[in-house]
Amino acid sequence: MATVTPKPAVPASDELAGCIAEQAHLLDPADPLFVRLVCEHDDCCSTDADYPNWTPGGQA
């Protein structure tokens, strides 16, 4: 049986701000270019210190 951990309530204003920010990303003509950059050069997007247990592409 899965354990469900309740998440704290998010104020409506914060939720609205998050939705607006997401819409801005969807409508930004440069966003697909950024996504492509991350996909093609994921090794340049962070350092080992940022995510010590993470490897590009999820390789062990």
ABEGO torsion letter per residue (X at the ends): XBBBBBBBBBBAAAAAAAAAAAAAAAABAAAAAAAAAAAAAAAAABBAAABAABBBGGBX
